[in-house]
Amino acid sequence: MLAAAALTAGCAQQPTRHVSGAETFATHCAACHGQRGEGDGPVASTLSVPVPNLRTLAQRNGAFPAEWVASKIDGRALPSAHGVTAMPVWGSIFETTGQLFADAESPKQRIDAVVEFLLGLQVASN
């Protein structure tokens, strides 16, 4: 009976840990956008479209466009009139991978963490 209890205890679902925006960015975004978000990742030169510098989003838009950034990362609600994007649809990817782990964060939570990380990368306005 003790052996059976030990065996089933090892099969219990392990809680997932919080994945920071920095970790998500490093894993999923840095290949194109670079470690500092400057559009200079190792894959950037192989793409047919320029990879934007994410550190200047606030500067280029007058304020950091958090909702727009979140929608671009999520990608599931982009209108077809906007054409094809070279960026993966991370909302669908986070949705699928989130189903693999107990207590996984929702796609919105992961995307919000990346948006918060990007906000912290913004260069100061002159």
Helices and strands as residue ranges (DSSP letters): H 2-10, H 21-28, H 30-33, G 44-46, G 54-56, H 57-61, H 66-74, G 80-82, H 90-98, H 107-121
